[in-house]
Amino acid sequence: MSKFQFTVGPWNVHTGADSYGPETRSAIDLETKFRRFSEIGFSAVQFHDDDVVPNMNALSEEQIKAEARKVKAMLDKYGLKAEFVAPRLWMDPHTADGGFTSTSKADREFAMWRAYRSIDIARELGTDLTVLWLAREGTLCAESKSAVTATKQIIEAINNMLRYDESIRVCIEPKPNEPIDRSFCGTIGHVMAVSAATIDPKRVGGNLESAHAVLAGLDPANEIGFALAFDKLFTVHLNDQNGIRYDQDKSFGVENLRQAFNQVKLLCENRYWEKGYVGLDVKAMRTTSDEDSYEHLKNSLAIFKALEEKVDRYDYALANSLIAQRKFEQLELYTVNLLMGLV
């Protein structure tokens, strides 16, 4: 049995539509997803604010809270928790040029309104964690914004969130590009710097996504380790990525099994199960049928648990001996043989 608890977002079971094609599967209602998540073995659900409260821009603060309480009751029905709530700032017409770093003051104020409402929703769902994917906090035109001003705007927006609720934690999910060209907070290193500049650094951390690290040309395990060294890994989004293309969110471990193994190994060695959930931010292929809508989630869970068992069998005495002798060729062969089931 795994030592970890796993989470998933409603967006991870989707219709298959993308920038170049229409839907390939039927939409599934939220309660059906909750029931299936629970059956598959997930412990909690990740949310965007409008996953919980659709059309929230047209509602009052009290109406938003009331709608959130309905979703909380649904989670309770299936024995699920809420892991976090994230303001979906990248899909609204107000945020075409970014949210917190928009060149429009009115749009920046809208972004703060959504951030505050996300905190309200998080509290109603029983979680103290809000995630910021700074999707459009960057530039499409290099000369359109100052990186100095924009970085300060991001820090001030987070400070405003910390002031709004003194118990909330803010978790930044970095990505180097897409949908914008140049991100102002593209790696876990950037997250650490922003965190240190806020009014309460202990309440600001990071969410490392495997694919985002690959897109930055970095190793996901090293990025996880960097955040862990500062006690700043508030959650993780594990998935896989075929090179530096677009954000693919492939099932965990299907492209680079050794890279996936080292992510699991690092989480095990640092007893991450005592600190947070393991999120599986994976999406089904467009060719997947309606009846197989959850297979990518099952596969990712199975691969993580299989790699967890490999970590349990990892011969640290042998590895340490090889490391002491700098016999790294032998260490690599041992690791690969372990993954192939030859030792």
FINUDO-634314 format. One line per 5 residues: number of its first residue (from 1); their letters; for each residue x, y, z of C-alpha. Coordinates in nm, 2 decimals, always signed. Last residue first. Layout:
// residues N
NUM	a	X Y Z | ...
This chain:
// residues 343
343	vlgml	+1.76 -0.71 -0.99 | +1.65 -0.76 -1.36 | +1.31 -0.60 -1.31 | +1.37 -0.34 -1.58 | +1.36 -0.05 -1.33
338	lnvty	+1.61 -0.23 -1.11 | +1.83 -0.30 -1.41 | +1.82 +0.07 -1.50 | +1.93 +0.17 -1.15 | +2.20 -0.09 -1.13
333	lelqe	+2.33 +0.01 -1.48 | +2.34 +0.38 -1.37 | +2.53 +0.29 -1.05 | +2.78 +0.08 -1.24 | +2.86 +0.37 -1.47
328	fkrqa	+2.88 +0.59 -1.16 | +3.16 +0.40 -1.01 | +3.28 +0.71 -0.81 | +3.42 +0.47 -0.54 | +3.21 +0.64 -0.27
323	ilsna	+2.91 +0.65 -0.51 | +2.94 +0.28 -0.58 | +2.95 +0.20 -0.20 | +2.65 +0.44 -0.15 | +2.45 +0.26 -0.42
318	laydy	+2.53 -0.08 -0.28 | +2.42 +0.02 +0.07 | +2.12 +0.20 -0.08 | +1.99 -0.11 -0.25 | +1.66 +0.02 -0.39
313	rdvke	+1.38 -0.22 -0.30 | +1.16 +0.04 -0.13 | +1.24 +0.27 -0.42 | +1.12 +0.01 -0.67 | +0.79 -0.02 -0.46
308	elakf	+0.74 +0.35 -0.50 | +0.80 +0.31 -0.87 | +0.51 +0.06 -0.89 | +0.30 +0.30 -0.69 | +0.37 +0.59 -0.93
303	ialsn	+0.31 +0.37 -1.23 | -0.02 +0.24 -1.10 | -0.14 +0.59 -1.01 | -0.05 +0.73 -1.35 | -0.22 +0.44 -1.52
298	klhey	-0.54 +0.48 -1.32 | -0.55 +0.85 -1.40 | -0.48 +0.79 -1.77 | -0.76 +0.53 -1.77 | -1.02 +0.77 -1.65
293	sdeds	-1.20 +0.86 -1.97 | -1.18 +0.50 -2.11 | -1.55 +0.46 -2.16 | -1.57 +0.80 -2.34 | -1.30 +0.70 -2.58
288	ttrma	-0.94 +0.82 -2.58 | -0.82 +0.95 -2.92 | -0.76 +1.30 -2.78 | -0.51 +1.15 -2.53 | -0.61 +1.17 -2.17
283	kvdlg	-0.48 +1.44 -1.94 | -0.24 +1.43 -1.64 | -0.20 +1.66 -1.34 | -0.14 +1.38 -1.08 | -0.11 +1.56 -0.75
278	vygke	+0.08 +1.40 -0.46 | -0.05 +1.53 -0.13 | +0.15 +1.71 +0.13 | +0.39 +1.71 +0.42 | +0.40 +1.37 +0.59
273	wyrne	+0.37 +1.19 +0.25 | +0.68 +1.39 +0.16 | +0.90 +1.15 +0.36 | +1.21 +1.31 +0.22 | +1.35 +0.99 +0.08
268	cllkv	+1.01 +0.90 -0.06 | +0.96 +1.23 -0.24 | +1.32 +1.20 -0.38 | +1.26 +0.84 -0.50 | +0.93 +0.93 -0.66
263	qnfaq	+1.10 +1.21 -0.86 | +1.40 +0.98 -0.94 | +1.16 +0.71 -1.07 | +0.99 +0.95 -1.30 | +1.32 +1.05 -1.46
258	rlnev	+1.40 +0.68 -1.50 | +1.06 +0.62 -1.66 | +1.09 +0.89 -1.92 | +0.80 +0.90 -2.15 | +0.52 +0.70 -1.98
253	gfskd	+0.62 +0.79 -1.62 | +0.32 +1.00 -1.53 | +0.05 +1.01 -1.79 | +0.11 +1.30 -2.04 | +0.05 +1.66 -1.93
248	qdyri	+0.15 +1.78 -2.28 | +0.27 +2.14 -2.23 | +0.40 +2.23 -2.57 | +0.74 +2.12 -2.71 | +1.06 +2.09 -2.51
243	gnqdn	+1.08 +1.71 -2.49 | +0.80 +1.45 -2.46 | +0.65 +1.54 -2.12 | +0.53 +1.35 -1.82 | +0.31 +1.41 -1.52
238	lhvtf	+0.34 +1.49 -1.15 | +0.19 +1.80 -1.01 | +0.34 +1.87 -0.67 | +0.23 +2.04 -0.35 | +0.35 +2.28 -0.08
233	lkdfa	+0.72 +2.23 -0.17 | +0.87 +2.52 +0.02 | +1.06 +2.35 +0.29 | +1.38 +2.52 +0.16 | +1.55 +2.20 +0.07
228	lafgi	+1.22 +2.06 -0.05 | +1.19 +2.33 -0.31 | +1.54 +2.25 -0.45 | +1.47 +1.88 -0.43 | +1.15 +1.91 -0.64
223	enapd	+1.34 +2.11 -0.90 | +1.62 +1.85 -0.90 | +1.36 +1.58 -0.95 | +1.20 +1.77 -1.24 | +1.53 +1.82 -1.43
218	lgalv	+1.55 +2.15 -1.61 | +1.52 +2.26 -1.97 | +1.24 +2.51 -1.88 | +0.99 +2.29 -2.06 | +1.11 +1.99 -1.86
213	ahase	+1.04 +2.18 -1.53 | +0.69 +2.27 -1.66 | +0.63 +1.90 -1.75 | +0.71 +1.78 -1.40 | +0.50 +2.03 -1.22
208	lnggv	+0.64 +2.19 -0.90 | +0.39 +2.37 -0.68 | +0.57 +2.63 -0.47 | +0.57 +2.82 -0.15 | +0.43 +3.12 +0.04
203	rkpdi	+0.31 +3.10 +0.39 | +0.65 +3.09 +0.56 | +0.75 +3.39 +0.35 | +0.51 +3.62 +0.53 | +0.54 +3.98 +0.41
198	taasv	+0.66 +3.87 +0.07 | +1.01 +3.91 -0.07 | +1.13 +3.56 +0.03 | +0.84 +3.40 -0.16 | +0.92 +3.59 -0.48
193	amvhg	+1.28 +3.46 -0.46 | +1.17 +3.10 -0.39 | +0.92 +3.11 -0.67 | +1.19 +3.23 -0.92 | +1.40 +2.93 -0.82
188	itgcf	+1.10 +2.71 -0.87 | +1.09 +2.82 -1.23 | +0.92 +3.06 -1.46 | +0.81 +3.36 -1.26 | +0.80 +3.66 -1.50
183	srdip	+0.71 +3.44 -1.80 | +0.81 +3.52 -2.15 | +0.60 +3.41 -2.45 | +0.26 +3.37 -2.29 | +0.04 +3.06 -2.31
178	enpkp	+0.28 +2.90 -2.28 | +0.62 +2.98 -2.12 | +0.85 +2.92 -1.83 | +0.60 +2.77 -1.59 | +0.58 +2.82 -1.22
173	eicvr	+0.30 +2.71 -0.99 | +0.30 +2.95 -0.69 | +0.14 +2.83 -0.36 | -0.02 +3.08 -0.13 | -0.11 +2.97 +0.22
168	isedy	-0.42 +3.11 +0.40 | -0.43 +3.16 +0.77 | -0.40 +3.54 +0.78 | -0.67 +3.59 +0.52 | -0.69 +3.92 +0.33
163	rlmnn	-0.34 +4.01 +0.44 | -0.18 +3.71 +0.28 | -0.38 +3.77 -0.04 | -0.27 +4.14 -0.05 | +0.09 +4.02 +0.00
158	iaeii	+0.05 +3.79 -0.30 | -0.07 +4.08 -0.52 | +0.22 +4.29 -0.39 | +0.47 +4.03 -0.49 | +0.32 +3.99 -0.83
153	qktat	+0.31 +4.36 -0.89 | +0.68 +4.39 -0.78 | +0.77 +4.13 -1.04 | +0.57 +4.32 -1.30 | +0.74 +4.65 -1.23
148	vasks	+1.09 +4.50 -1.25 | +1.00 +4.29 -1.56 | +0.89 +4.60 -1.73 | +0.60 +4.54 -1.97 | +0.50 +4.59 -2.33
143	eaclt	+0.86 +4.59 -2.48 | +0.88 +4.21 -2.50 | +0.54 +4.17 -2.67 | +0.35 +3.86 -2.56 | +0.47 +3.92 -2.21
138	geral	+0.45 +3.76 -1.87 | +0.19 +3.69 -1.60 | -0.04 +3.51 -1.84 | -0.03 +3.17 -1.68 | +0.07 +3.27 -1.33
133	wlvtl	-0.06 +2.94 -1.19 | -0.14 +3.07 -0.84 | -0.25 +2.80 -0.59 | -0.46 +2.85 -0.28 | -0.41 +2.64 +0.03
128	dtgle	-0.60 +2.66 +0.36 | -0.85 +2.40 +0.28 | -1.20 +2.33 +0.42 | -1.42 +2.38 +0.11 | -1.57 +2.70 +0.25
123	raidi	-1.22 +2.83 +0.33 | -1.10 +2.76 -0.03 | -1.41 +2.93 -0.17 | -1.33 +3.25 +0.02 | -0.96 +3.23 -0.08
118	sryar	-1.07 +3.19 -0.44 | -1.30 +3.49 -0.40 | -1.00 +3.70 -0.29 | -0.80 +3.59 -0.59 | -1.09 +3.67 -0.82
113	wmafe	-1.12 +4.02 -0.68 | -0.74 +4.06 -0.71 | -0.76 +3.97 -1.08 | -1.04 +4.22 -1.13 | -0.83 +4.49 -0.97
108	rdaks	-0.55 +4.41 -1.21 | -0.80 +4.43 -1.50 | -0.91 +4.78 -1.39 | -0.55 +4.89 -1.36 | -0.48 +4.79 -1.72
103	tstfg	-0.12 +4.70 -1.82 | -0.19 +4.36 -1.67 | +0.07 +4.23 -1.42 | -0.17 +4.09 -1.16 | -0.40 +3.94 -1.43
98	gdath	-0.23 +3.90 -1.76 | -0.29 +4.08 -2.10 | -0.60 +3.88 -2.19 | -0.70 +3.89 -1.82 | -1.03 +4.08 -1.83
93	pdmwl	-1.15 +3.85 -2.11 | -1.13 +3.56 -1.86 | -0.95 +3.24 -1.93 | -0.61 +3.31 -1.77 | -0.71 +3.42 -1.42
88	rpavf	-0.85 +3.09 -1.31 | -0.81 +3.15 -0.94 | -0.68 +2.84 -0.78 | -0.84 +2.64 -0.50 | -0.65 +2.37 -0.30
83	eaklg	-0.65 +2.02 -0.16 | -1.03 +1.97 -0.12 | -1.11 +1.65 +0.07 | -1.30 +1.34 -0.04 | -1.51 +1.09 +0.14
78	ykdlm	-1.77 +1.07 -0.14 | -2.06 +1.25 +0.03 | -1.81 +1.49 +0.20 | -1.70 +1.61 -0.15 | -2.07 +1.67 -0.24
73	akvkr	-2.13 +1.86 +0.08 | -1.82 +2.08 +0.00 | -1.97 +2.14 -0.35 | -2.29 +2.28 -0.20 | -2.08 +2.49 +0.04
68	aeaki	-1.91 +2.65 -0.25 | -2.24 +2.76 -0.39 | -2.32 +2.94 -0.07 | -1.98 +3.11 -0.06 | -2.03 +3.24 -0.42
63	qeesl	-2.37 +3.37 -0.33 | -2.23 +3.55 -0.03 | -1.96 +3.72 -0.24 | -2.22 +3.82 -0.50 | -2.26 +3.64 -0.83
58	anmnp	-2.21 +3.73 -1.19 | -1.84 +3.68 -1.19 | -1.90 +3.33 -1.04 | -2.03 +3.19 -1.37 | -1.94 +2.84 -1.25
53	vvddd	-1.87 +2.81 -0.87 | -1.66 +2.51 -0.78 | -1.48 +2.46 -1.11 | -1.50 +2.83 -1.13 | -1.24 +2.88 -0.85
48	hfqva	-1.01 +2.62 -1.00 | -1.00 +2.31 -0.79 | -0.79 +2.02 -0.67 | -0.96 +1.71 -0.53 | -0.86 +1.49 -0.24
43	sfgie	-0.81 +1.13 -0.14 | -0.78 +0.96 -0.48 | -0.83 +0.58 -0.50 | -1.01 +0.49 -0.82 | -1.34 +0.47 -0.65
38	sfrrf	-1.30 +0.82 -0.49 | -1.21 +0.97 -0.82 | -1.51 +0.79 -0.98 | -1.76 +0.94 -0.74 | -1.61 +1.28 -0.76
33	kteld	-1.61 +1.27 -1.14 | -1.98 +1.17 -1.13 | -2.05 +1.46 -0.90 | -1.88 +1.71 -1.13 | -2.07 +1.62 -1.45
28	iasrt	-1.90 +1.45 -1.74 | -1.87 +1.61 -2.08 | -1.87 +1.38 -2.38 | -1.55 +1.29 -2.57 | -1.38 +1.41 -2.89
23	epgys	-1.43 +1.78 -2.85 | -1.31 +2.00 -3.13 | -0.96 +2.04 -3.28 | -0.65 +2.25 -3.31 | -0.64 +2.45 -2.99
18	dagth	-0.76 +2.15 -2.79 | -1.08 +1.96 -2.72 | -1.04 +1.62 -2.56 | -1.36 +1.64 -2.35 | -1.20 +1.64 -2.01
13	vnwpg	-1.11 +1.43 -1.71 | -0.80 +1.61 -1.57 | -1.00 +1.93 -1.56 | -1.18 +1.80 -1.25 | -0.85 +1.81 -1.07
8	vtfqf	-0.66 +1.51 -0.91 | -0.52 +1.43 -0.57 | -0.32 +1.14 -0.42 | -0.23 +1.03 -0.07 | +0.11 +0.88 -0.01
3	ksm	+0.24 +0.58 +0.19 | +0.13 +0.35 -0.09 | +0.00 +0.00 +0.00
